[in-house]
C-alpha cells in the first residue's frame, strides 16, 4: 500500500521553525489521523519528542523519502476542543493569509504555567465517640500537638489546613504522619482566581414582553431543525440582554456551552452582573484587565467543566469549549471586533466558522447594525429579528435637539457648551438628575502647536501630533511614547506654545468650573487601565454619588443608567472626517448609542447633539434614531464608490525602518503586480501614504485591491507573496495583509 504523508506545524514558538514539516504517517495510524490532530514527533537532534499539529494530508511529497521521519503517535490526551481550535487556525491561516504558526498562537490559550490555588481541609478519620480513648493513647506517647488537634475535632469535623498549621501549631510533617497512621484524612479543592466586579442587585426577575417572547420561541423552534445565524436588531433600551439570557438558558438545557462577546472591558460591567445573577459561578470572564493568573484560571474553569458561559472581548472566541451551542456578539457593529495585528481577523467572520465547526448558532446584536451585517440579513444570509419598542414601561426615545455650533459662534458663544446644553445641565442639576457628556477624544488638548512657526509637537516614533494631558505630559496615543511639555518650540525655539482642541480631561475641568456645585466624574482609557477601575467608576455613578459623567465612547455603549435624563454630545463631527470609508457609519452608531442612554425610565429626557455639520445624513438620522434612512443613504454611497459590502478589498501595507528602501520596494512591486494580476480585472489603488505615514519608527505605504469575488483576492494575495519574496531579499520590508 502506498505511503501517506502529513504536513505538520510544530508547537515551537520560534520564527526559524515557522513553516510546515512533512512526516510519514505509519500504517497503523492512517485510519485515525485527521486535520487538526495533535501528534508526537522527533525533531532535529533533540531527544525530546515534540508536539505538532496536522494541517495537511496527502498521498505524495516532493521531499526525498529517505529524509523523512515517521509520526511517533497521536496524543490521545488532547482534548476535542483543542482539535477544533487547530482546525480553526488552519482555516484562519488560509482565509486571512497568515502563517499557520501565527494562527495557532492566536487561537490556542497561552500555556505558561501558573501555580494552582488549592484549599486544603483536615478531617477526623475516626468516630467522635472514640475521641477520649484516642486522646489518652496520644498522651501516653507524649504527642502534645496531636492532642491539640483531637481537642479541636470535638467542635469541628473538619478544619482548614492553614488553621491546623498556623493556629494549632502542627507542622506539615506531623500532619502527614497523622494521615499515614489513619487518624485524619486530607481533602483538597481547586480554587479559581475570580475577577471582582461591583454588584448592587441581588435578584433578576424580568418578564419577557411580546416582541421578546416571539423571538425566543422562534429561536427554539429553529434549533429543533437546524442551527442558523441571526441578526438581532433592537433599538437602544429594547431589552436585547433579556433575550440573550433566555436563549442561553435554552442552550444550557441542551448541555451545550455559550460564548458571549462584548467589544471592550467597559461594556462587560452590566452584562457580567446580569448573567452572573442568572447563571451564578457557571460564568467565566476574560478581559485584558485581569492578571495572568486570573485569565489562566478562567480558562481552567472551562477545561475543568466548571463553566458553561464565557464572557469577554474577541479573544473569548477561542475558549476551549468542546460543544458550543451558541455564540452571541453584542454591539456587533463595533470596530473593536477587528484584530489590528496579524492575523487581522474579524471576530464576526471567525464566529461564523466556529459556529460551523460546532454546529452552533450565532446571534449578532445591535441597535445600529453594521452595514455588512444588515445587508446579509436583507439578503437572507442571516435571519432578522427586530425589537422596535423599549422594554421598560413608560420609557421612550428622548427628545433630541441638534445645535449648530456655527450659529453659536456667530452669536458670540465661544464656549464648548451651547446655550441650550448649558441651560439643560443647570436644570437637571437642580432636579437632582444625572447627565452624560460624551466627547470621543481623550486628553486635555488635541495637540500643542507653536504660534510662531505653526509646527505641532509630534511623536519622535510616529508621524502624529502628541496629545496634551492635564499633568502637562504629552503622550502619543499610538505607541505610548510620552514627554513633558517643553518650554520652547523644538522647531524654532519660540516660547509661544499653546494647546488646541479639547479632550475629556479638559472638558472635565471646564465642566467643574462652569458648574461648581456638580459632582463630576470622568471615564476614558487613561483612567480605566487600572484594575477594576472601570467597574468602580460606573458603579459609583450608577449609585448616584456623582451628577455628571464625562467620557469617550466607553460611557455610551451598552450601559443602562436609570437616573440619566440628559445626554450632551459635545462634538458630533469628530469621527465624521476620519480617513475611512465607514466614517459616517461609525458616527451614526456612536451618536445613536449615546442618545440611547437617555429616556430609559419614566422621566422626561433630552439629548443635545452639538455639531458644525448638522445637515449631514448621519447626524440627522442619529437624532431621530432612524436606521433605515441612514442605511439607504450609506449603501448608495458604498455602491457608487465601490466600498464593502458592495465589493471586497485586500489592503497590503508595506513598512520599513528605511524610507529609501520602502520607496524602492514600492516602485518595483507595483510594476510587477500590475502585470501579474491584469487578467483578474481587479481595481488597484495606490500605493499611498496611510493616515499615519510613520508609526513605531516604521515608514509605511498602503495599497488597495478591489474585486467582487473574495476568492479572486485570495489568489491575488498568493501572487503578491511570491513577488514580495522575490523583491524582499535585501530590503527587509514588513508586509501586513487585511481582507475586508
N, C-alpha and C positions, 0 to 999 in steps of 0.2 A: 504493500500500500504506500502511496506517495506521502512524503512528509508534509506537515503543515507548519506554518510559521506565524509567530505573533510579534508585533511591534509593541515595545513597552516604553513607558516613561518611568524613570527611576524616582523613587521617593528620596531624592537628594537635592537639597537647596544649594545648588552651585551652578553658575552660568555655563561652565565648561561641559556639563552633562545635561544641558537644557536642549536635548534632542532625543529622537527615537532610536532605540536599540532593538535589533532583531534577534530573537531566540527561537529555537526549535521546540515545538510542542510535543512532548512524549506521547506515544500511542495511548498509554493508559489514562492520559488527561484530556484527550481530544474531545470526548463527549461532555466534559464539564467546563472547559474553557469558554468564556464568553466575554464580550466587550464590557469593560468596567471591572472585570475580575481582578482581585488582588493576589499576586503570585510572589513566590520567593525565588531569587536567582543569585548566582555567583556573579560578581562584577569586579573587573580589574584583578589586581593581585591580592586583594583583601581576602582574608579567610572568613570574614563575617558575611553571612548571607544578607542580601538587600531586599527590601520590599519594592515591588514595581506594579504598575497598573497596565492592563491590556487595553490598547487603544485601536488596534487593527489586527485582523486575522486574514491570512492569505495562503494560497496554495503554492506560491513561488516566491523567490527572492533573488536579487541581483548580487547578493553577497556570497563569496565563496563558502561552500558548505563546511570545509574544514576549519573555518574561522568562527563558526557559530557554536554556542553552548545550548544546553537543554534547560528548559524551565525546571526547577527542582520540585516545585509543588504549589498547590493552591493553599492560601492561608484561610483555613476553614473558620478561624475565629473572627474573620472580618464580617462586620455587620452588613445586612442587606441595604441599610440606609447609605452606607459609605459607597457601596457599589453603584447605587443610583446617582450619587453625587459625582462619582467618576464619569459616569455616562453623561451627566450634565456638563462636566468640564470638557469632555470630548466635543459635545455639541457647541459649547461656547467658543472653543478654540477655532472651530470651522466657521461659525456664524460671525464672530467678531474679529477674525483674522489675527489671533494672538497665539503665542506658543502654548503647547499643552502644559508645560511646566507652570506657566503663569496662571493658566486656567485652573489647574489643580490647587495651587496655593490660594486661589480666590475662594474656591468652594469648600475646601476642607478646613475645619477649625484648626487653629494653631495647636500643636501638641506639646508645647512647653510644659514641663512637669510643674505641678502645683501641689503642695502638701495638703492632704485632706484634713478637714476638721472633724474630729471624732468625739462624741460624747460617750464616755465610758461609765458604767454603773457596777457597783459591787453588791451582790445579793447573797443572803444566807442560804446555805445549801443543806439545811437541817430543819427538823420540826422545832417550832418555838418551845414546845414542852420539854425539850432536852437541853434547853439553854443553860439551866443551872448545873446540870451534870457536866456539860462541856466546859463551862467556866471553871468548875472545881478541878477538872483534869488539867486545864491550862495553868492554873495556879501552882499545881504540883511541878509542872515543867518550867515554871517561872517565866512564862511568856506574857509579860506585862502588857505590851502593846496589843497583843491578840485579844486580851481580856477587854481592853477598851472598845474594841470593835464588837465583841459579844454584847457588851452593855448597850451600845448604840443600836444593835439589832432588836432590842426589846421594844423600841418605839417605832422602828422603821424596818421594813422588809428589805429595802434597797437603799443604798447611799451612793452619791456620786464619787467617782474615783478621786477627784480633786479634794473633796471633803475628807475622805479617808486619809489621803496623803498629807494634806496641809493642816487640818483641824485636829484629827485624831493622831497625827504624827506617826503614821505607819509607813514604813519605807516600801517602795515598789518591790524590793526583793522579798520582804515579808508577805506582801500581798500575793505574790507569785507562789510562795511556799504554802500559804494557807489554801490557795486554789488547788495545788497539786495534792495536798493532803485531804481534800474533799470538804473543807469547812465552808468555802464560799465558791461562787461562780461569777465570772465576769461577762458582761454583755456590752457591746458597743453599737452605737447608732451613728450613721454618717450624717453630719450637719452640712447644710449648704449656706454659703455666704449669700445673703439675700440683700438686694438693693433696698434702701429705705425711701419711702415717699410718704407725704403727709396726707391723711385722710380725715375729713370732717364727717363723713357719712358712716352710718352703721347698718343701713338696710338698703335693699334695692327692690323696689316694688312698683313696677311700671306696667300699666295695661296697654296693649297694642291698640292703636286706632285702626280704622277700617283700611286705609291705604297700606299701613304696615302689615296688617294681618293677611291681606291678599298677596303681598309679595312673599311672605314666609310660606304660605300654603302653596304658591306656585313653585317655589324653590323645592319644597318637599316632594311635590308631585314629579318634578323633573328628575330628582335624584333616584326615584324608583326606576326610571327607564335608562337614563344615562347622565353622565356629568357634562356640564357645559359652562361657558364663560358668560358673565353678566356685567352690565354697567348699571350701577345704582345711582341715578341722577336725582338728587334730592336737594331742594333749596336749603339755605342755611337755617338751622333750627328745626328741621323736619324730622329729626329722630333717627338718623341713619345708624347710630351706635346701637340703639334698641333693636333694630332689625338685625344687625350683625350678631348681637348676643343670642337672639332666637335661632339664627342659622347655625351658630356654634353649638348650641345645645343639641340641635338635631344631629350634627356631625359627630359629636361626642357620644351620643346614644348609639351610633353605629360602630363604636370602638375605633374611631379614626382620630387623627390629630389635625391641628389648625395652626397656620402661620398668619399672624396679623401684623401688617406693615404700617408704620406711620413715617412721615417724611423725616422728622428730626426729633431730638430729645424733648424739646419744649412741648410737642404735641402729645407725648406719651402720658403726661401727668394725669389728665382726667380719664383717658381710656384705660390706663392701668388700674385706676381706682375703681372704675365701674366693673371691669372684668374680674378684678380680684374679689369684689363683693359677691359676685355671682359664682365664680369658679374656685375661689379660695387659693390654696397653695399649689393647685394644678397649673398655675400660670407661671411661666418663666419669662424673664425680661432681659433684653440685651440692648445696650447702647454704649456709646463711646465714653460716657462719663463714669462708667463702672471701673473698678480696679480690675487688674488682670485676674486676680483670684475670684472675684465676683463673676466675671464673664465666664471663666472656666467652669465654675460651679453651676451656672445657669444651663450651660450645655450638658454638664454631667447629670443634671436633673432629668434631662431628656433621655440620655443614654441609660440611666437607671430606671426609666419609665415612671418617674415621679411627676412629670409634667406632660400635659397634652396640648398646651397652647403656648406659643412663643410670640411675644410682642417685641417689636423693635424696628429700626430703620432697615435699609435694603439688605444689610448683611444677615438679617434674620432669615432671609430666604434660604440660606444654606444650613439651616438647622437639621441635624441628622435624624429626623423622624423617619420611621420605617413605613408608615401607612398614612400619608397625608390625605385628608378628605376635602379640605377647604383652604384656600389662600385668599385673604382679604387685603386689599391695598386701599387704605383710606387716603383721602385727598390725592387721588391718583394723578391729578394734573401737575403735581409739584415737581419742580426741576431737581429736587434732591434725590429723586429715584434714578437719576442718570449718574453712573460712576465716572469720575473725571480721570482716573488712571486706567492703564491697560489691564484687563480688557475693559473698554469703555461701554459697558453693558447698560441696558435699560432694564430696570427691575421688572417693569410690566411685561416686557417681551420674555425675559427669563422665567417669570412666573408662569407664563403660558406653557413653556416647555416642561417645567417642574410638574404642573398640573397634568400634562400629557403622560409623563413618566409614572405618575402615581394614580392615574385615572381619577383625578380630583377635580373639583370645581374652583373657578376663580371669580371673585367678585371685586370689581373696581368701583370705588365710591367717590363721589364728589358733588359739590354744589356748582362747580364750574368745570365740567369735564374737559379734558384736553381735546383739541380739535381732532387729533388722530383717533382717540377712543370713541368720540361721538360719531365720527364718520363710519367707523367699523360697526357701531350699533345701528346706524341708519341702513347700512348695507347688509345687516342680518348676521354679521360675524359674532357679535355679542347680543345677548338678549337684553333688551332695555327695560329696566324698572324705573318708575318715577314716583317721587314723593313731592307733591305740589303744595302741601299745607304744613304750617308749623305745628309741631307736636304738642306744645304746651297750650292749654286752654287759655284764651284771652290774648295770647301773643300774636303779633302781626309784624309785617315788614315796617321798619322805621320810616318816618318821613325824611326824605333826602333832599338836601339843598346844595346846589352847585354854586360856588362863589368864584367869580372871575377875578383873579388876582391882578390882572392888568387894570381893571377898573378901580380896584382898591388903591393901587399905586397912583393912578390919575387923581384920585380924590385925597391924596396926601397921607394915606396909611402905609407906612414903610415897615410896619411890624409883620412878623410871620403869622400873627393872629389876625384874621379878618375881623371886621366889626361884629358880624353875625356870630362867629365862633366865640369871640370874647364874651358877648352877652349871654350866650347859652352856657358857657362854662360857669360864669358867675351865678346864673340861675340854678344850675344843678348843685353847685356847692352850697347854696342857700337851702336847697331842699334835702341836703344830705344824701344825694345820689352820686353814683360813680361815673367816671369819664375815662375813655381810652383816647390817647393821642398817638397816632401812627405816622411815623416817617421812616421810609425804607433806606435809611443811611445812618450808620453809627458814627461815633466820634463827636468832636466838638466843632470842627470846621472841615469842609471837604478837602481843602488844600491850603497851603501857605504860599503866597506869591509876593514877589518883590515889586513894589510900586515904582521903582526906578527903572529896572531893566525889563520887567514883565515876566521873568522866569519863575516857574513854580518849583518848589523843592521836591526833587524826585528821588525815588529809591535808587541806591547805587547798584542794586542787583536786577531791578525790573524797570521797565520804561513806563512807570506810572507815578502820579503825584502821591505823596505821602499824606496821610490823614492826621490832622492835629487833634489830640485828645486833651482832656481837661487838666491832666497832670503835666502839661507843657511838653509832652513827648510826641514826636512824630512817628507814626507806625505805617508800615506797608501792609495792607490787608491781603496781599498775595503771598509773600514769602515770610512775613513776620518780622522783618528787619525793623529796628527802632533806633531812634536817636533823639537827643534833647533838642528842642527848638534853638537854632543858632541865634546869636545876637546880631549877625550880619549876613547879608546875602552871599551864598557860596560862589555866585557867578560874578557879581560886581562889587561886593563888599559894602553895599548900601545897608543902612540900618532900618530902612523903611519896609519892614516885612509885615504882612497882615494876613489874617485868615479869611477865607471866602467860603460862602455856602454855610450849610447848617447840618448838624447830625444830632443823634439822640442826646448826647451829653450836653450840647449847647441848648437844645430845646428844653431839657430838664432845668437848666439854670434860668432860662428866660421864663419858664412857667412858674418856677418858685418865686421869681422876682415880681411877676405880674399878679400872681395870686398868692400872697404871703401866708394866708391862713390855710391854704391847701396842703394836705399831706401827699407829697409827690414821690413816686417810685418809678424806677427805670429797669427795663429788661431788654438786653441785646446780647450778642455773643461775647462782648467784652466782660460782662459780669455774670454770664451764665456758665462760663467754663469751669468755675469752681464746683466741686462735687455737691450735688443735691441743691445747688443754689437756685436753679430754675423752679423746682418744686416749692422751695421756701418762699420765693418771691410771689409766685402765683397764688399760693395758699394764703399768704398774708393779705394780698389784695382781695381775694375772694371772701375772706372773713371780715372785711370792712375796716381793716387797720389803716388803709390808705384811700385817698379820694381820687387820685389821678394816676393812671399807669401809662407811662410813655415807653414806646418800644418800636422795634423793627417788625418784620413780618412774623416774628416769634409770638407776638401777642394777638395776632388776628386770625390764626388758623386753628379751628377745632375747639376753641375754648367756649365755655358757657358761663358767663358771669351774670347772675340774676339781677344785680343791682346797677348794672351799667345801662344808662339811658341816653348817653351821648357819646358818639364816636367822631373824633376830628381827624380827617385825613389831611395832613399838613401840606404835602406837595405831591399831588396825584401824578405829576408828569415825570417824576424821577426815573421810573422804569420804562417810560414810553419811548425814549430815544436811545436806548442801548443798541449796540450794533448786532442785532439778532433778528431773524425773520419773524420770531414769535414774540417780539417785544409787546405788541398790542394784546396778545393773549395773556401774557404774564400780568400786564397792567390790569386788564379786566378781572382776572382771577383775584389779584390782591385787593383791588377796590371792593369787589363783591364780598370777599371773605371779611374784609374789615367792616364793611357796612352791616354784615350779618351778625356782628357781635352785639348790636343793639336791638331792642324790641323783642327780647326773649321772654318777657313776662307781661303782666297786665299793664304796667306803667307805659305812658306815652314816651316814645323815644325818637331821637333825631340823629341824623348823620350829616356832617358838613364836609363836602369834598371841595378842597381849595385847589384851583388849577389855573395855569396860564394858557391852557388849550381846552376849554370846556366844551368846544364843539366836536371834539374827536369822538368817533363812534364807540370806542372802548369805554370812555368816561361816561358818555350818555347812557349806554346800555347798562353799565355797572350801577348807575344811580337808580335805575328802575329795576335792577336785577333781572334784566330781560336777556337770557342766554341765547334764545333763538335768533333774535335780531342781530346780536353780536356774531353768532356763528355764520349767518348768511353773508355778512359783510366780510368776515375774515376768510371764509373758504373761497369766496370770489377773488380776494386778493392773492391767496395761495395758488389758485389755479392759473391766474393771469401771469404771475411771475415765476411759476414752476418751483414751488416750495412744498415740502411734505404737508399733508398726506397725498398731494396731487402727484408727487414724484419722490423717488428715493435719492439720497445724497450720500456719497462717500467723500469724506474730507480727509485729506492727507496733510499732516503737519510735519514740516522739517525743522529741526533745531540743531544749532551748533554753537560752540563757545567762540568760534572764529566767524566773524561776519563775512570775511573774504571767502572762506571755504563754503559757506552757505550759499552765497551768490553764484559761485562757480558750479555747485551742485544743481542749483535751481535751473540754470541756463541749459545744462546738458540733459537734465531729467525731462524737462518739458518737450524738448525736441524729440527724444526717443519715445516718450509716452504718446504724443500726438500721432506718430506713425503707427505705433503698436495697437492702438485702440480705435483706429479710424473706421474699421468695419463694424464696430458696435454702435456707431451713431450716437455716442454719448455727448453730453454737453459739458465742456471743460471750462472752468472759470479760474483764472489766476495763473501762477501763484501770486498772492497778495500778502501784504502785511496784516496780521491779525490785529484786533483792537489793542492788544498789548504786544508790541514788537519784541521787547526784551523782557525775559522773565527768568528768575533764578540764575542770572548771568548768561542765559542762552538767548541767542538771536533766533527769530522764528519766521517762517513763511507758511502759508496755508493754501492748499489747492482744493477746489471743489469739483467733483464729477457727478453729474446728474443723469439718471436713467429711470425709465418707468418700471423696469424689472430689477428686483433685488438680486436675483441670480446673476444677472449680467455684471452688476457691480462687484459681486464676489469673484467672478472670473477676472475682471479688470484688476482687482486687488492682487491676485496671484501674479499677473503680469507686472504690476508695479514692484512687487517683491523681487522679481528677477532683475529688473532694471536697477533697483536700489543696490542689490548685491553686486552687480557689475560695476557700478559707479563708486561704491562706498568704501573700497579697499583702503584708500589713503585719506579720505576726507573726514571720517569719524562723524557722520551725520546721524542724529537720532530721529526715528520715524514714529509717528503716532497716528493710528487709523481710527476713524469714527464713522459708523454707519447710522443714518437717520432714515 
